[in-house]
């Protein structure tokens, strides 16, 4: 899926381009992700392309993960968010480059 990790890229954009702090960037990112997810659900539903059992299972997992992540951030703060955000963004960027240009990584085997 080409939609992997949009939240991380939104957050980096808010911090780097809009000058937001991490907490504000994360809050705005949640709103953008929610809005894009609702729009996607609407369009896929209209097209009859929703597998409800899988979607509901994923929604439950997202809810549980978000709750756990929120508690961890409140406990550990920005010291946890910044390095994690940078690491995840770099890994996702490398994965996307790898997917688009596999010949660049032929030397890996």
Helices and strands as residue ranges (DSSP letters): H 6-18, H 22-46, H 52-76, H 78-100, G 102-108
